[in-house]
Amino acid sequence: MDGVAGDVAKIDEDPVAFVRHELSGRLEEGDVVGAAGYPESRDERAVRVIRDGRVIFTVSYHREGGGWLEESFSSCEGF
């Protein structure tokens, strides 16, 4: 599934921590949630979930004021 975010709330916390919390009910033992792309960027963040060596979910955020807005996401079927 791929998508572009619609009406999303601005998050004020670290995007990796936010994704880990939001997906906690869908994560499995051994899944790795971490930064992707250019984690040093001050204006953009990407987060990915890796399961069994494969990227199964990604989401991109951009800086908006003091927080982050979701730009787009992509996930494997069934996640």
Beta strands, then each sheet from edge to edge (+ up, - down):
strand 1: 2-4
strand 2: 32-36
strand 3: 44-51
strand 4: 54-64
strand 5: 67-75
sheet 1: 1+ 5- 4+ 3- 2+
end
